[in-house]
């Protein structure tokens, strides 16, 4: 009973919403966090920068990304549990 790599990947595949949420988080909050990190390390000309544009971008993308990540995790866990139950049901011959 060996599984092919494609079947194994399909079972381990995470929800698309999870990936979209992670990308939104990185692209939305990343520039602000990088600017803060660079200022803290003293790598910017201004020791106290005011990244208003990056702050507004983070403001509008943070909570939607967190919501998408949570929904994606819930969907992934739900699909994996359903697949696990279906596999157990197949092995038992339909008897529970």
Secondary structure, DSSP 8 states (H G I E B T S, - for coil): ----HHHHHHHH---HHHHHHHHHHHHHHHHHHHHHHHHHHT-SSSTT---HHHHHHHHHHHHHHHHHHHHHHHHHHHHHHHHHHHHHHHHTTT--
